[in-house]
Amino acid sequence: MQGVILYLLLFGAGMALASGVGRVERAGAGSRQQAADRVLLAGLFLLLFVPAALRIYTGNDYRTYIVRFHDVNVGNYVVTEPGFNLLVKGIYAFLGDEYFLVVFAVFAFATVLLFLAGIYAQSRDFALSFFLFMALGMYFQTYNTVRYYFALALVFCSMHYMAGRRYEKFVLLVLSAALFHKTALVVLPAYLLARMRWKKWYAAVLAVISLSGLVLRTQYMALFLRLYPSYLEEEEYLAGGDLSIVNILRCVAVLLLCAVFYAQAVSGDETVAFYMKLNILALVMYGFFSFVPFVSRIGYYFNISQILLIPRLLRSLPERSRKVLYAVTAVAGLLYFALFLYKASDIYIKILPYATWLSESGPLVPVY
């Protein structure tokens, strides 16, 4: 129960700070609004970073990562990426012992910083984007699979450069993300595809690809395992993923919103079109390729755009429609967050119960 209270306080306090951050247009250099934004963003960063850095054994793979850190440090065989390995070895070498808490804190620092910077740089409504970031559980999920969510944060920031057609910076960020989680490489062709103008016959091709996921499952899995042979070592990975009804419904709801209001509000906005296409790709992934191990990790690269798409779309609507949809979004987000907290103690999430090393009486360096 203490963990639930903590998460509710983080959500509420975060929204209180986020509501003051400049929304539609950034104020000029040296202005009061810009100075206020910096203070508020610093407060938000500390609010989210501190509990992430202080946690211990909170997250579905926390203990697994401790072992991975150790294997990297002593030179055992690992399947993790070189950027991750070098960072862990560097931290342990600098500290002179296996202080795993510091590694988790470093990942928390970088991940929270990147997400907040990405939202501030890209969102038309910082408060609403932050609300979605929290309500959809994205912040709390960073307590799991720390190297993946760091990679996701880098990919999220890379969207800014793809939307602005600054491809060299986009590629650099994605390649940096791939050094920590190689699934990020799927972003290179997928984001380029989403940035293109789709012709009518693209829909037929997408439909064929989608249906092929239903009839060519064995062949796709064989190709996947050639690209990711490390999954052959884990039996549960070979069982494939599960059909994510929640993610499918999220994508469908967002696309329906776009279908109703896109022409009215933001027709011709290439950035909105880019986000919409990413959600179409996410829907295809969740609906027709659910057999792919950990399909959510790939799908999140696409549907993370929802925290930018929804505010951009709503801010462009007439005032009356905007107010109604803001209320609907708030209610839907809070219901989603309540469901997320209800399932937060499940073995696949396990961010409840929350524990902090400040209350630990045992050694904080593992003994092997």
Phi, psi and omega in degrees: 000327180296323178295318178299315179298317179300313183294323176294321178294319177299317179298309183295314180294323178297318179293325178298320179285316184296330182295342180266352182284138180310140190255285191279309183239134178287137180289160182291164182301135178082000182283164178295322181296319179295318178295319179295320178301317181297318179295314181295319179294322176297319177296317177297318180299312180297321181300320182273327183288316187301308180295330177292322181283331183273351185289155174215133181057027176251116186129147188289344181231024182301309182293324178298320180293327176301317178294320178297316177305315181297314181298320177298316185294322184266359176087017175290163178294131178224155179259001182284161189283159186298324179297316177299313182297316181295321180295314180297313181297321180295317180295314180295322179294320180294320183277339179082005178197173185271071178276084185296333179298326180292321179297314177299321180293322179296315178296319179298316180303307185292320184292312179297316180301315182294317180296315180295318178296320180295319178294315183296321183285332191248335189278145173276348180211092186303316184298317181290319177297318178295320177303314180293322177302320180279313186295325179279002175081008185297318179297312184293332177291340178293350174288348178249155173042063192300325181288327178294314183288334171294317177297319178297321179296320177295318178297319178301316178293329181294337179300328179300319182281326176294317179298327180268008180058032173261078193292328183294319178289324176301309182297319181299316180293320181293319178295324175296319178297322182294338176291345179247332175205111190291347176299340180299339181297337179296339181293327184302303178287325185293315181291324176296320177297317181292334181279342180285158172279122183276132174271168186300324183287348176298326181298321179294319178297317180296323178294319179296316179298318180298312180293330178296333177295337179276329187254344182243035183303314182299316181294319178296320179295322178298317177295318180300317182288337173288324179283327182232070184296341180298335180290342177296338182277349183241110184301321183293334177292323183291342178289345179085181181270182177248153176293116184269090181299320182298314180292325177297314180296323177299313180295317180298316181298316181294318181291326175295320177300317179294319181298324182282320191247351185301309182296326182288324191250310192228029178303130181094352177284107185294329180292317176298318178299320177300312179296320179300315181294325176298323178289328173296316178296322177297318179298318177298317182296311183288327185275328188238350180234035182293345179286345180293130179305132178053051183302331181299328181295328176278318181298326180296331177299334182264310186277358171298339178295344181300327182286351173254324183294312184299310178298322181295321179290314183293323181294342182267356184275159172302154189305317184296312178296321182298315181298319180296314183287331173298316180296316179298317179297318180297314180296313180298319179296318180293322177295319178297317180295322177297318177295320178299314179295325179298325182263003189293343178266359178300155184297334181276351178242295171056041172268001170236139000285152177273134177227148178239145181290349177297336180259004180281136178259345181274181180292142180263007172246123184295149177249126183251000000 
